[in-house]
Amino acid sequence: MPLQAYAGTYRNSFYGPVEVVLEGTSLKAYLGARRIAAPLTSCGDNLFRTTLDGPLNWPLSFEGTPAITKLSIEGMKDAVEESFLKQ
């Protein structure tokens, strides 16, 4: 899938927004109201990993066919809700 397909704003009622932006030839996620910037590296099959060290080094998986409609962050599975719906 082309990288532009992943771009957009995804929302979660508890955590707020995650904005995924295509910057040149790579993706970057901006997390939460503080817009923490997290470059994304593709791991294949709609799976990306942040390239931040520490607790924000989580896998992000995108879902939807033919268009991406949802983003899940694996490190949040024990939290209230891990899914972010594309707006």
N, C-alpha and C positions, 0 to 999 in steps of 0.2 A: 504494500500500500504506500502511496506517496506520502512524504512527511507532512505535507499541507493538510492531509486528511485528519491528522491528530490535533492540529491547531484549533484553539477555541477556549472558551471559558466553561469550566465544569464547576458545579456547585454542590455543596453538602450542607444540610441544615445545621449541623453542629460545628464543623470546621471552617465553613465559609468557602471562598472561591479558590480554585487552582486555575491559573491561566497558562495555557501551553501556547508558546509563540515559536514560529519558524524564524530563525535568525540566520540568514545566509543559507547554509546547507545543513544546519543542525537545529535541534529543538531545545528549548529552555522552558522550564516550568517556574512559575512565580506562585509561591505557596502562601495562602492565608492573607489576612488583612495587612500584614507587614511586608508582603510580597518578597519573601525570601527567594532569591534566585537560585535555581538548581539546574545546571546543564544536564541534559539527558543523553544517555548512550544506548543505542539499540542493542537488544539481546536476541532479536528475531521474534517472529510470531506475535506481533502486537505487544511485546514486552520490552520495557525500557528500565534503566537503572539510573538513579541520580548519581552524580559524580561528586557529591559532597561527602566529607568524612563524618563519622560519628552517627548520631541517631537519625539523621535525615538521609542516610544511604539506603533507601528502600527501593524495591522493585515496584514499578507502576505498570499495570496492565490495562490495555484499552480493549473495549468490546463493542461489537455492533457490525452488522452486515446488511447492506453494502456500506453504510456510513457509520462512523464511530459515534456512539451515543453515551458511553459510560467509561469512566476511569476508576480503577480501584488501586489503592495503595496498600500493599501487603503488610507493612509495618503497623497498620491501624486495625488489623483484624480483631484485636481484643478490645477495641474501642467501641463507641456507640454505633457508628455506621461507617463502613469503609468506602462506600460507593459515592462517586461524584457524577452527577448527571450533566451532560452537555447542554448548554443553553442555546 
